[in-house]
């Protein structure tokens, strides 16, 4: 059989797929490709080319699917020829696979219907306290606030001093950002959660030795002054803040509930089958 060209698919795929919107499964289903005794029909092709796809995209998707199908059929044909009957006997494997799919589908349906997904903040906090060692940080993280003052904007010494306050009119805001709580203190509303992110905002090569929670400093560069306040610094391998792992803990707790629910279901079903004398050992 001659190979199907891109032009053939381009001219036919949109027409047939468009017509499929108003036809039922009882209409003619023409063959689009054949390999040995196997045939590929338009109904097969429609399953991989979504209705409404642009003509060029339909042609490309259809061409790729047909070509892949032909290559696969050639290899399958060779396997049928060269493998013995015993090598092609997969009844047990197919039965095991089907059973696995059935059990998985049933358990997923059970979980959707019966799993209690409400987890209180106290439950999450208790799990965090009891398992804090499992949530060590992989990198240093910090919460910081800063602002910068350009030349002539204000008296730097008056503003900075020991950094007891912030300049009048500074736009300060706090909020939750993915990964944890950080403070935003800058006219452009920025945030950091990693020392490198801070270095991208403030001309600081590295935090001074001994810098920690509450560390304050003033930096000068090109007539611009930065006032920096490290609100919280947590080093690598120290416990993660609970805000960073709250969703992870919730996922863990839900998985534990799911496993307990499935195990209880299995136990209950088995006991019921025993009580009903539906199973016995000879």
KANOR-V687985 format. One record per residue. N is the residue number from 1. RES is the residue in one small letter. PSI is psi in whole degrees, -180 to 180 (999 if undefined). OMEGA is omega as a letter, one per 30 degrees, with the letter a starting at -180 (999 if undefined). D_FIRST is the distance of its C-alpha to the first C-alpha in Angstrom with 2 decimals. Layout:
N;RES;PSI;OMEGA;D_FIRST
N;RES;PSI;OMEGA;D_FIRST
This chain:
1;x;135;a;0.00
2;x;143;l;3.76
3;x;146;l;6.38
4;x;126;a;8.81
5;x;165;l;11.93
6;x;-37;a;15.47
7;x;-40;l;16.43
8;x;-46;a;14.04
9;x;-39;a;15.41
10;x;-36;a;18.83
11;x;-21;a;19.03
12;x;-41;a;17.82
13;x;-52;a;19.06
14;x;-36;a;22.76
15;x;-50;a;22.67
16;x;-43;a;21.22
17;x;-37;l;23.36
18;x;-41;l;26.34
19;x;-26;a;25.97
20;x;-23;a;25.79
21;x;-28;a;29.42
22;x;14;a;30.60
23;x;151;l;28.39
24;x;179;a;28.82
25;x;-10;a;26.50
26;x;-9;a;26.67
27;x;167;l;24.59
28;x;142;a;20.99
29;x;83;a;18.64
30;x;153;l;15.21
31;x;135;l;12.01
32;x;-17;l;10.73
33;x;154;l;8.21
34;x;139;l;7.36
35;x;111;a;8.30
36;x;-117;a;9.76
37;x;3;a;12.17
38;x;145;l;12.47
39;x;148;l;11.63
40;x;128;a;12.87
41;x;166;l;14.95
42;x;-34;l;16.96
43;x;-35;l;20.02
44;x;-41;a;18.89
45;x;-36;a;18.32
46;x;-24;a;21.69
47;x;-21;a;23.48
48;x;-9;l;22.84
49;x;102;a;23.24
50;x;143;l;26.85
51;x;137;l;27.86
52;x;-3;l;29.64
53;x;142;l;27.82
54;x;152;a;27.86
55;x;-46;a;24.84
56;x;-43;l;24.36
57;x;-39;l;24.77
58;x;-43;a;22.42
59;x;-45;a;19.65
60;x;-44;a;20.43
61;x;-42;l;20.71
62;x;-44;l;17.53
63;x;-46;a;15.53
64;x;-43;a;17.39
65;x;-45;a;16.92
66;x;-46;a;13.13
67;x;-43;l;13.02
68;x;-40;l;15.76
69;x;-44;l;14.22
70;x;-45;l;11.08
71;x;-41;a;13.69
72;x;-42;a;15.94
73;x;-36;l;13.72
74;x;-45;a;13.11
75;x;-41;l;16.90
76;x;-38;l;17.75
77;x;-43;l;15.94
78;x;-38;l;18.07
79;x;-41;l;21.08
80;x;-37;a;20.76
81;x;-44;a;20.74
82;x;-15;l;23.57
83;x;144;l;25.93
84;x;169;a;28.56
85;x;-41;a;29.32
86;x;-34;l;32.29
87;x;-21;a;30.36
88;x;10;a;27.97
89;x;107;a;30.93
90;x;23;a;31.45
91;x;-45;a;33.41
92;x;-43;l;36.54
93;x;-41;l;34.90
94;x;-39;l;33.06
95;x;-43;l;36.35
96;x;-42;a;38.24
97;x;-43;l;35.80
98;x;-43;l;35.98
99;x;-41;l;39.76
100;x;-42;l;39.95
101;x;-41;l;38.03
102;x;-47;a;40.32
103;x;-43;a;43.45
104;x;-45;a;42.44
105;x;-41;a;41.69
106;x;-44;a;45.00
107;x;-39;l;47.02
108;x;-40;l;45.63
109;x;-41;l;46.51
110;x;-44;a;49.97
111;x;-44;l;50.51
112;x;-36;a;49.58
113;x;-35;a;52.04
114;x;-14;a;54.95
115;x;127;l;55.02
116;x;112;a;58.06
117;x;3;l;56.93
118;x;118;l;60.39
119;x;120;a;61.82
120;x;160;l;65.23
121;x;-35;l;66.36
122;x;-39;l;68.97
123;x;-43;l;66.36
124;x;-43;a;64.39
125;x;-41;l;67.64
126;x;-42;l;68.71
127;x;-40;l;65.45
128;x;-45;a;65.77
129;x;-40;a;69.35
130;x;-13;a;68.47
131;x;28;a;65.42
132;x;-32;a;66.29
133;x;-19;l;65.67
134;x;-1;a;61.97
135;x;40;l;61.68
136;x;145;l;62.99
137;x;143;l;62.00
138;x;-15;l;59.60
139;x;161;l;61.13
140;x;143;l;64.37
141;x;161;l;64.45
142;x;161;l;67.14
143;x;131;a;68.33
144;x;156;l;70.16
145;x;148;a;71.61
146;x;162;l;72.60
147;x;161;l;73.55
148;x;150;a;74.19
149;x;125;l;76.96
150;x;172;a;76.86
151;x;133;l;79.90
152;x;-3;a;82.54
153;x;-34;a;80.97
154;x;170;l;83.61
155;x;113;a;86.06
156;x;-41;a;84.00
157;x;-39;a;86.93
158;x;-38;a;87.86
159;x;-50;a;84.33
160;x;-67;a;83.47
161;x;-131;l;86.64
162;x;14;l;85.92
163;x;49;l;82.86
164;x;-20;a;84.53
165;x;-170;a;82.80
166;x;155;a;80.33
167;x;148;l;81.07
168;x;138;l;81.88
169;x;-4;l;78.90
170;x;135;a;76.29
171;x;100;a;73.26
172;x;140;l;73.05
173;x;146;l;70.61
174;x;150;l;69.39
175;x;171;l;66.19
176;x;132;l;63.44
177;x;150;a;60.44
178;x;125;l;57.39
179;x;-12;l;58.58
180;x;179;a;62.24
181;x;128;l;65.28
182;x;156;l;66.23
183;x;140;l;68.88
184;x;121;l;68.15
185;x;88;a;71.09
186;x;150;a;70.21
187;x;-28;l;70.24
188;x;8;l;66.45
189;x;71;a;65.96
190;x;167;a;64.26
191;x;160;l;63.85
192;x;154;l;63.39
193;x;0;a;62.58
194;x;142;a;62.26
195;x;-36;l;64.71
196;x;-38;l;62.12
197;x;-37;l;61.62
198;x;-41;l;65.39
199;x;-25;l;65.50
200;x;-18;a;63.00
201;x;-31;a;65.56
202;x;137;a;68.88
203;x;70;a;69.97
204;x;112;a;70.51
205;x;-42;a;69.22
206;x;153;l;70.05
207;x;136;l;72.16
208;x;152;l;75.67
209;x;132;a;76.66
210;x;-5;l;77.99
211;x;136;l;76.24
212;x;-155;a;75.48
213;x;131;l;75.91
214;x;-1;a;78.17
215;x;134;l;77.95
216;x;145;l;78.86
217;x;163;l;78.86
218;x;134;a;79.06
219;x;143;a;76.94
220;x;137;l;77.58
221;x;127;l;75.32
222;x;50;l;75.61
223;x;12;l;78.26
224;x;138;l;76.15
225;x;132;l;77.33
226;x;133;l;75.19
227;x;119;a;76.85
228;x;135;l;74.88
229;x;115;l;75.50
230;x;109;a;73.56
231;x;-39;a;73.70
232;x;135;l;71.99
233;x;125;l;70.51
234;x;130;a;68.65
235;x;162;l;67.72
236;x;139;l;64.77
237;x;0;l;65.05
238;x;162;a;67.48
239;x;138;l;66.56
240;x;146;l;64.22
241;x;145;a;65.80
242;x;-29;l;64.89
243;x;-32;a;63.38
244;x;-24;a;60.65
245;x;9;a;59.68
246;x;-46;a;60.41
247;x;-37;l;56.78
248;x;-43;l;55.93
249;x;-42;l;58.80
250;x;-42;l;57.72
251;x;-42;l;54.23
252;x;-47;a;55.85
253;x;-39;l;58.16
254;x;-41;l;55.41
255;x;-38;l;53.35
256;x;-44;l;56.49
257;x;-41;a;57.05
258;x;-46;a;53.45
259;x;-41;l;53.74
260;x;-40;l;57.10
261;x;-45;a;55.80
262;x;-42;a;52.88
263;x;-40;l;55.18
264;x;-40;l;57.75
265;x;-45;a;55.16
266;x;-44;l;54.08
267;x;-45;a;57.73
268;x;-43;l;58.61
269;x;-40;a;55.71
270;x;-46;a;56.61
271;x;-38;l;60.28
272;x;-41;l;59.54
273;x;-37;l;57.37
274;x;-48;a;60.26
275;x;-36;a;62.83
276;x;2;l;60.78
277;x;39;l;60.43
278;x;-14;l;56.65
279;x;148;l;56.30
280;x;156;a;58.29
281;x;133;l;58.28
282;x;999;999;59.06
